[in-house]
Amino acid sequence: MSWILLLAACEPIGPGSGVPDRGIVEPGSGTLSVDRSRIDYGELSVLDDGYAVELLQVRNTGDATLVVAGLNWIAGDDAFFSNAPALVELDAGQTLDVAVTFEPTTDGAFEAVIFPNGVVEVALTAEATAPVARLLESEEDLGSVPVGCTGGTSLALINDGSEDLEIEDLELAGGTAFSLVGEVPSSLAPGEHALFEVRFDPLSGGTQESSVTLTSNDPANPTLGLTLGALGVPGEAVRETLSYVPKQSVDMLFVVDSGSTMGAHLSSAREHATTLFQALDSLGTDWQITVGNGEDACHSTFDPYLSSTIYDAETAGPAMAFGLVEQGDGTRRLLQLAVQLVERTDSGECLEGFLREDALLHVVVITSDAEASPLSVDTYLDSLREHLDEDEELLVSAVAGDGESCTHGGKAITAANATEGIVLDICEDDWDTFYTALAETTVAAGGAPLRVTLELPPVVETLELSHEGRSLTAWTYDTETGILELDGAAEDIEVGAEIDLAYLAAQTCQ
């Protein structure tokens, strides 16, 4: 076995090796330098300029490769940032231009620092101008407000910035209970403010919310909003059922064929006359009634006319019966007689005061023969209307023969049909039914509204009227008089029908 021994040494073994001494050679080193210790961007407008870029020159002034860190990490406002990588390697003498950007989103003064390799400090400073919107409310919520009352809170819009705040929209959402009071300006100068009132008019109980949204040219917050809360406190819920019996003013003119052939018919009419007034009173009618049955063209009732302000049903019946009598041959020119009677309602005439303003004129023609007025039906209807105001209605009804058991009433029936009056067969001699039908026709044709005073003062906006499940809209409520008025004719409601009414009672407002 052979062994080989190898010996190694850093220095020559033994004296006089003959190798020269060159000394110790140090490795090369990199040295970091920047061309500026502070970058000042001055002032820029966020809206007009947007951003600004400055170059920072970084150089390796040493004689060896240098690794630089921290050029992309900036301490301070995040409106500053650079395009440098996290680590960058620079050869000896190599230069790198780093783009440092200032891009603010709002108004103010900005500062930051770059620490390359943690040994060099570069300060960054800048100022920016911009509008800054701020919404402030005086209270956290609108509190508790009784239904029917009004609550409110103040709202301030402020421009905290250094440029004009252009207002595109200020919107209030949250239902009809909330409203914004005050004119919204188109712009606010720096430091200016505008005041508004948010009103809360609850129509129902419970917690309710509203949102206020501002849209402006504030670059940091182009849409700014806040939420308002409120509590509606309901009053007593009232439900009533009303009977549709409108208060109708009517002037009823009975023109009667009083010839001998009418004896039995007029006897029955006299016997049941009280029924007419009972029916009119039950329907809430304000009536005036007269009877003409002769050619002298004036009344044949006890007084010129009977009025509900003087007579009641029990006394008016006999007073009317006084005029329902035969007078010899009488007259069958009943439409002509009606015109003559209406012409005698002027001042100084025998029927002065019979025709009233805003009252329906209801002419009732009674005959068992053919009506014999010589002119056309339209001529007589036009003559009657000449004595009425434009908004006053004319109604003609006929108690006449049907042409089978009695002679056909002729022009009497034609006039009734032309004015949408009622036609009753006189030969049936059912005067209780006749008088009731005439009263109901009077109220239905007159179109008078139903007027009622409600049990409690209502919150008007909560009033709901309905008939057989159908909502009604043809009504008004007068807050001064406390009277609810319903136009049943416009709603096609029959007299006597039930009306359902619901509302919240008004409360004392602070």
Residue pairs with C-beta under 8 A, 6 or more apart in sequence:
7 13
12 18
12 19
27 64
28 62
28 63
28 64
28 92
29 62
29 63
29 64
30 60
30 62
30 63
30 64
30 65
30 66
30 67
30 90
30 92
31 60
31 61
31 62
31 66
32 58
32 59
32 60
32 61
32 66
32 68
32 116
32 117
32 119
32 120
33 58
33 59
33 60
33 61
33 120
34 56
34 57
34 58
34 59
34 116
34 120
34 122
35 56
35 57
35 59
36 56
36 57
36 122
37 121
37 122
37 123
38 122
38 123
38 124
38 125
39 54
39 56
39 100
39 122
39 123
39 124
39 125
40 125
40 126
41 52
41 54
41 102
41 124
41 125
41 126
41 127
42 52
42 126
42 127
43 126
43 127
43 128
43 129
44 50
44 51
44 52
44 102
44 104
44 126
44 127
44 128
44 129
45 128
45 129
45 130
45 163
46 104
46 105
46 106
46 107
46 128
46 129
46 130
46 219
47 130
47 131
47 163
47 217
47 219
50 103
51 101
51 102
51 103
51 104
52 101
52 102
52 103
52 126
53 99
53 100
53 101
53 102
54 99
54 100
54 102
55 97
55 98
55 99
55 100
56 71
56 82
56 97
56 98
56 100
56 114
56 122
57 95
57 96
57 97
57 98
58 68
58 71
58 88
58 90
58 95
58 96
58 97
58 98
58 116
59 90
59 93
59 94
59 95
59 96
60 66
60 68
60 90
60 91
60 92
60 93
60 94
60 95
61 93
62 92
63 92
63 93
64 92
65 89
65 90
65 91
65 92
66 89
66 90
66 92
67 87
67 88
67 89
67 90
68 87
68 88
68 89
68 90
68 96
68 116
68 117
69 86
69 87
69 88
69 116
69 117
69 118
70 114
70 115
70 116
70 117
70 118
71 82
71 84
71 85
71 88
71 98
71 114
71 116
72 81
72 82
72 83
72 84
72 85
72 86
73 86
73 114
73 115
74 80
74 81
74 82
74 100
74 112
74 113
74 114
74 124
75 112
75 113
75 114
75 115
76 110
76 111
76 112
76 113
76 124
77 110
77 111
77 112
79 102
79 103
79 104
79 105
79 110
79 112
79 126
79 128
80 100
80 101
80 102
80 110
80 112
80 124
80 126
81 100
81 101
81 103
82 98
82 99
82 100
82 101
82 114
83 98
83 99
83 101
84 96
84 98
88 96
90 96
100 114
100 124
102 110
102 124
102 126
104 110
104 126
104 128
104 130
105 130
105 219
105 220
106 128
106 130
106 132
106 161
106 218
106 219
106 220
107 128
107 129
107 130
107 131
107 132
107 160
107 161
107 162
107 163
108 127
108 128
109 125
109 126
109 127
110 124
110 125
110 126
110 127
110 128
111 123
111 124
111 125
112 123
112 124
113 121
113 122
113 123
113 124
114 121
114 122
114 124
115 121
115 122
116 122
129 161
129 162
129 163
130 161
130 162
130 163
130 218
130 219
130 220
131 159
131 161
131 162
131 163
131 164
131 165
131 166
131 188
131 190
131 216
131 217
131 218
131 219
132 159
132 160
132 161
132 165
132 218
132 220
133 157
133 158
133 159
133 160
133 161
133 165
133 214
133 216
133 218
133 221
133 224
134 157
134 158
134 159
134 160
134 224
135 155
135 156
135 157
135 158
135 212
135 214
135 224
135 225
135 226
136 155
136 156
136 158
137 153
137 154
137 155
137 156
137 198
137 226
137 228
138 153
138 154
138 155
138 156
139 153
140 229
141 153
141 228
141 229
141 230
141 231
142 151
142 152
142 153
142 198
142 200
142 228
142 229
142 230
142 231
143 151
143 230
143 231
144 151
144 230
144 231
144 233
145 151
145 200
145 201
145 202
145 230
145 231
145 232
145 233
146 202
146 232
146 233
146 234
146 235
146 507
146 508
146 509
147 202
147 203
147 204
147 205
147 232
147 233
147 234
147 235
147 459
147 462
147 504
147 507
148 202
148 203
148 235
148 459
148 461
148 462
148 504
148 506
148 507
148 509
149 201
149 202
149 507
149 509
149 510
150 199
150 200
150 201
150 509
151 199
151 200
151 230
152 181
152 197
152 198
152 199
152 200
153 197
153 198
153 200
153 228
154 195
154 196
154 197
154 198
155 180
155 195
155 196
155 197
155 198
155 212
156 193
156 194
156 195
156 196
157 167
157 170
157 188
157 193
157 194
157 195
157 196
157 214
158 188
158 192
158 193
159 165
159 188
159 189
159 190
159 191
159 192
159 193
160 191
161 190
161 218
162 190
163 190
164 187
164 188
164 189
164 190
165 187
165 188
165 189
165 216
165 217
165 218
166 186
166 187
166 216
166 217
167 184
167 185
167 186
167 187
167 188
167 214
167 215
167 216
168 215
168 216
168 217
169 213
169 214
169 215
170 180
170 184
170 196
170 212
170 213
170 214
170 215
171 212
171 213
171 215
172 178
172 179
172 180
172 198
172 210
172 211
172 212
173 210
173 211
173 213
174 208
174 209
174 210
174 211
174 228
175 208
175 210
176 203
177 200
177 201
177 202
177 203
177 204
177 208
177 210
177 230
177 232
178 198
178 199
178 200
178 201
178 208
178 210
178 228
178 230
179 198
179 199
179 201
180 196
180 197
180 198
180 199
180 212
181 196
181 197
181 198
181 199
182 194
182 195
182 196
182 197
184 194
184 196
185 194
188 194
198 210
198 212
198 228
200 208
200 210
200 230
200 232
201 461
202 208
202 230
202 232
202 233
203 232
203 459
203 461
203 462
203 504
204 232
204 234
204 462
205 232
205 233
205 234
206 231
206 232
207 229
207 230
207 231
207 232
208 229
208 230
208 231
208 232
209 227
209 228
209 229
209 230
210 227
210 228
210 229
210 230
211 225
211 226
211 227
211 228
212 225
212 226
212 227
212 228
213 223
213 224
213 225
214 223
214 224
214 225
215 222
215 223
216 222
216 224
218 224
233 507
234 504
235 459
235 504
235 505
235 506
235 507
236 456
236 504
236 505
237 502
237 503
237 504
237 505
238 454
238 455
238 456
238 458
238 501
238 502
238 503
238 504
238 505
239 500
239 501
239 502
240 454
240 455
240 500
240 501
240 502
241 498
241 499
241 500
241 501
242 450
242 452
242 498
242 499
242 500
242 501
243 496
243 497
243 498
243 499
244 450
244 467
244 486
244 488
244 493
244 494
244 495
244 496
244 497
244 498
244 499
245 282
245 283
245 284
245 443
245 450
245 495
245 496
246 283
246 284
246 443
246 446
246 448
246 449
246 450
246 451
246 486
246 488
246 495
247 284
247 285
247 286
247 448
247 449
247 450
247 451
248 283
248 284
248 285
248 286
248 360
248 442
248 443
248 446
248 448
249 285
249 286
249 287
249 356
249 358
249 359
249 360
249 446
249 448
250 280
250 285
250 286
250 287
250 288
250 359
250 360
250 361
250 362
250 442
250 443
250 446
251 287
251 288
251 289
251 305
251 354
251 355
251 356
251 359
251 360
251 361
251 362
252 287
252 288
252 289
252 290
252 362
252 363
252 364
252 438
252 442
253 289
253 290
253 291
253 292
253 338
253 341
253 342
253 354
253 361
253 362
253 363
253 364
254 289
254 290
254 291
254 292
254 320
254 323
254 324
254 364
254 366
255 291
255 292
255 293
255 334
255 335
255 337
255 338
255 341
255 363
255 364
255 365
255 366
256 262
256 266
256 291
256 292
256 293
256 323
256 324
256 330
256 334
256 366
256 367
257 293
257 330
257 331
257 332
257 334
257 366
257 367
257 368
257 369
258 266
258 293
258 294
258 300
258 325
258 326
258 327
258 328
258 330
258 331
259 326
259 328
259 329
259 330
259 331
259 332
259 369
260 326
260 328
260 329
260 330
261 368
261 369
262 326
262 330
262 366
262 367
262 368
263 326
264 429
265 366
265 368
265 426
265 429
266 324
266 325
266 326
268 429
268 431
269 321
269 324
269 366
269 431
269 434
270 321
270 324
270 325
271 321
271 431
272 431
272 432
272 434
272 435
273 316
273 317
273 318
273 320
273 321
273 324
273 431
273 435
274 313
274 314
274 316
274 317
274 318
275 317
275 431
275 432
275 435
275 436
276 289
276 317
276 320
276 435
276 436
276 438
276 439
277 287
277 311
277 312
277 313
277 316
277 317
277 320
278 313
279 435
279 436
279 438
279 439
279 440
280 287
280 308
280 313
280 439
280 442
281 308
281 312
281 313
282 439
283 439
283 440
283 442
283 443
283 495
283 496
284 443
285 308
285 439
285 442
285 443
286 308
286 309
286 359
287 306
287 307
287 308
288 305
288 306
288 307
288 308
288 354
288 356
288 359
289 301
289 305
289 306
289 316
289 320
290 299
290 301
290 304
290 305
290 306
290 323
290 341
290 351
290 354
291 299
291 300
291 301
291 320
291 323
291 324
292 298
292 299
292 300
292 323
292 337
292 338
292 340
292 341
293 300
293 323
293 324
293 325
293 327
293 330
293 331
294 300
294 327
294 330
294 331
295 331
295 337
297 337
297 340
297 341
297 343
297 344
298 304
298 341
298 344
298 350
298 351
299 305
299 323
299 341
299 350
299 351
300 322
300 323
300 325
300 327
301 319
301 320
301 322
301 323
302 319
302 322
302 323
303 319
304 350
304 351
304 352
304 354
305 351
305 353
305 354
306 316
306 319
306 320
308 316
311 319
331 337
331 372
332 367
332 369
332 370
332 371
332 372
333 371
333 372
333 373
333 374
334 365
334 366
334 367
334 371
334 372
334 373
334 412
335 365
335 371
335 373
335 377
335 380
335 411
335 412
335 415
336 373
336 374
336 375
336 380
338 363
338 365
338 380
338 384
339 380
339 383
339 384
341 351
342 355
342 361
342 383
342 384
342 387
343 349
343 387
344 350
344 351
345 351
345 352
345 353
345 354
345 355
345 387
346 352
355 361
355 387
355 388
357 389
357 392
358 389
358 391
358 392
359 392
360 392
360 393
360 394
360 395
360 442
360 445
360 446
360 448
361 384
361 388
361 392
361 393
361 394
361 395
362 395
362 396
362 397
362 421
362 438
362 441
362 442
362 445
363 384
363 394
363 395
363 396
363 397
363 415
364 396
364 397
364 398
364 399
364 438
365 371
365 396
365 397
365 398
365 399
365 400
365 409
365 412
365 415
365 416
366 398
366 399
366 400
366 426
367 398
367 399
367 400
367 401
367 409
367 412
367 426
368 400
368 401
368 406
368 407
368 426
368 427
369 401
369 407
369 409
370 407
370 408
370 409
370 410
370 411
371 400
371 409
371 410
371 411
371 412
371 413
371 415
372 410
372 411
373 380
373 411
377 411
377 414
377 415
377 418
378 418
380 415
381 394
381 396
381 415
381 418
381 419
384 394
385 394
388 394
393 445
393 446
393 447
394 419
395 419
395 420
395 421
395 441
395 442
395 445
395 446
396 412
396 415
396 416
396 418
396 419
396 421
397 416
397 421
397 422
397 423
397 424
397 438
397 441
398 409
398 412
398 413
398 415
398 416
398 421
398 422
398 423
398 424
399 424
399 426
399 434
400 406
400 408
400 409
400 410
400 412
400 413
400 423
400 424
400 425
400 426
401 407
401 408
401 409
401 425
401 426
401 427
402 408
402 409
402 425
402 427
405 425
405 427
406 425
406 426
406 427
409 423
409 426
413 423
415 421
416 422
416 423
417 423
420 445
421 441
421 445
422 437
422 438
422 441
424 433
424 434
424 437
424 438
440 495
443 495
444 489
444 494
444 495
447 487
447 489
447 490
449 485
449 486
449 487
449 488
450 484
450 485
450 486
450 488
450 499
451 483
451 484
451 485
452 483
452 484
453 482
453 483
453 484
454 482
454 484
454 501
454 503
456 505
456 506
457 482
457 505
457 506
458 477
458 503
458 504
458 505
458 506
459 503
459 504
459 505
459 506
460 477
460 479
462 502
462 503
462 504
463 475
463 477
463 484
463 501
463 502
463 503
464 471
464 501
464 502
464 503
465 471
465 472
465 475
465 486
465 499
465 500
465 501
466 472
466 499
466 500
467 491
467 493
467 497
467 498
467 499
467 500
468 497
472 486
472 491
472 493
472 499
473 491
474 486
474 487
474 488
474 490
474 491
475 484
475 485
475 486
475 487
476 484
476 485
477 483
477 484
477 485
478 485
484 501
486 499
488 495
488 497
493 499
